[in-house]
Structure formats: structure tokens, C-alpha cells
Amino acid sequence: MAVVCYFAFSPRPPGLHFDQADKLQHIAAFLCLSICAALSLPQGPARLGKAGLAMLAFGVLIEIVQFYVPERSADWQDVLADGVGIVAGLLLVAAACRRWPGHDPDPR
């Protein structure tokens, strides 16, 4: 999470722009973050929901802070890309936990 914060809250270095890969970077970062968040919470029916909401709130916070960082801007499309990464990460956790019994994050 510290690495994501560093890149999200730092002004962009001059002449170095990754606009074309920006959304893929958001998806990849939040996929990894959501997996870590889900696996760090105790097992239970609300684990995936809590992890997903926490990561979405973090994505929104990043965009709010970037609005005030020089040479950065807030972008709702970044939050959408974060959401895609979050959903993908949580689906991977759910699939893995169903594959290995006894680790199901959402028993019903």
C-alpha cells in the first residue's frame, strides 16, 4: 500500500507520462491490493464486502488527494478502473477459497 501511496500522491516527474497504460496500472494495483485486503481479514460472510468497500474508499481518497497535488488531477475513470481491479481480485480470492475447502470467505 505504501508503494501505491507514493506513486499516487507524488507529482509526476517531468517528461515521464504513462497515460496509455494508466488504467491498466490502476487495475493491476487494485487487484493486488484487494487480494491482500481480503486475505488479511478474518474469514466470514462479510470479508469480501468489507475488503471491497475499503479498497473502493481508498481509490476515491486517492483521486480526492490527487486533485490537490501539483501536476496531478482527479479522474472518475481511474476510480472505475480501480473498481475493475477490486472485483477481479475479490473474484480470484473467492475462487481460490472455494477450490481449497476450509478457506471459504463467504460460507452460506
Phi and psi in degrees as a GROMACS rama.xvg file:
@    title "Ramachandran Plot"
@    xaxis  label "Phi"
@    yaxis  label "Psi"
@TYPE xy
-62.6766  -38.8738  ALA-2
-65.7786  -43.0101  VAL-3
-61.2971  -43.9499  VAL-4
-62.1595  -42.574  CYS-5
-58.2167  -50.1042  TYR-6
-70.9004  -33.1801  PHE-7
-74.6888  -34.5027  ALA-8
-101.369  -0.879627  PHE-9
-90.1157  144.452  SER-10
-63.4761  150.402  PRO-11
-69.2994  136.548  ARG-12
-63.6031  140.355  PRO-13
-60.4549  137.116  PRO-14
77.7619  1.45283  GLY-15
-118.449  103.483  LEU-16
-131.392  137.478  HIS-17
-119.984  40.9925  PHE-18
-57.4497  -37.5968  ASP-19
-68.8349  -32.4185  GLN-20
-101.421  4.96297  ALA-21
-56.0708  -48.5125  ASP-22
-67.3785  -37.4274  LYS-23
-64.7439  -35.9554  LEU-24
-65.886  -39.6276  GLN-25
-63.7232  -45.5373  HIS-26
-60.7017  -48.0464  ILE-27
-63.5672  -43.9362  ALA-28
-63.1395  -45.6965  ALA-29
-78.306  -22.6666  PHE-30
-63.2646  -49.7365  LEU-31
-64.7598  -44.783  CYS-32
-62.1682  -40.2255  LEU-33
-70.1727  -34.4032  SER-34
-63.2139  -47.7086  ILE-35
-61.97  -42.516  CYS-36
-63.3782  -46.1149  ALA-37
-64.6723  -41.2041  ALA-38
-75.1749  -17.9717  LEU-39
-84.8306  -14.2054  SER-40
-90.4091  153.107  LEU-41
-64.9334  150.449  PRO-42
-62.3101  146.3  GLN-43
162.265  170.879  GLY-44
-66.7754  -20.858  PRO-45
-100.769  1.85391  ALA-46
-58.1626  -50.8956  ARG-47
-66.5804  -38.9529  LEU-48
-64.1827  -44.5943  GLY-49
-63.0602  -45.071  LYS-50
-62.6446  -43.9916  ALA-51
-63.2142  -45.0502  GLY-52
-65.5343  -39.8983  LEU-53
-62.9904  -42.9684  ALA-54
-69.5568  -37.2188  MET-55
-65.0887  -41.3936  LEU-56
-62.2619  -39.2282  ALA-57
-63.4763  -42.191  PHE-58
-61.9204  -41.4782  GLY-59
-66.4477  -42.0583  VAL-60
-58.8567  -42.8072  LEU-61
-56.7038  -46.5039  ILE-62
-66.7558  -36.3607  GLU-63
-64.4063  -44.8734  ILE-64
-65.0703  -40.857  VAL-65
-63.3597  -24.5147  GLN-66
-59.8131  -30.8938  PHE-67
-100.562  -3.20537  TYR-68
-89.5723  129.85  VAL-69
-56.2855  141.484  PRO-70
65.8907  14.4439  GLU-71
-123.146  165.104  ARG-72
-146.73  155.4  SER-73
-84.3617  144.073  ALA-74
-145.91  118.865  ASP-75
-64.7723  -26.0889  TRP-76
-68.0432  -27.7911  GLN-77
-66.7254  -39.9534  ASP-78
-64.2616  -38.5399  VAL-79
-63.1137  -43.3826  LEU-80
-64.3577  -38.4716  ALA-81
-58.4151  -43.7325  ASP-82
-61.8095  -38.938  GLY-83
-62.5478  -44.3809  VAL-84
-64.15  -39.3865  GLY-85
-62.7895  -49.6401  ILE-86
-61.1678  -44.0411  VAL-87
-61.9062  -44.1062  ALA-88
-63.4453  -43.655  GLY-89
-68.8827  -34.3865  LEU-90
-65.2022  -38.6344  LEU-91
-64.2733  -41.8557  LEU-92
-63.4296  -45.852  VAL-93
-61.3858  -42.7748  ALA-94
-65.4853  -42.4717  ALA-95
-64.7319  -40.1056  ALA-96
-70.476  -30.2715  CYS-97
-74.936  -30.0689  ARG-98
-68.7783  -37.7917  ARG-99
-110.934  97.5718  TRP-100
-54.6346  148.597  PRO-101
92.1286  -5.16681  GLY-102
-122.842  19.8086  HIS-103
-70.5125  119.163  ASP-104
-76.5375  -13.1445  PRO-105
-137.261  65.002  ASP-106
-69.6894  140.537  PRO-107
